[in-house]
Amino acid sequence: MLLPHQADRHLTQKIEEVCELVDIRVIDHIVIGKGEYFSFAEHGWIS
């Protein structure tokens, strides 16, 4: 199973924080690699 790096998680958190300032909701962050994908939303990692 493909898992995102800590840098991916940190980047997603920062994007969510910045978007919140302008009232934009991040729905998902998808990481794709080696023919697989990881959806932050599917794993409950998006606030």
Secondary structure, DSSP 8 states (H G I E B T S, - for coil): -----HHHHHHHHHHHHHHHHTT------EEEETTEEEETTTTT---
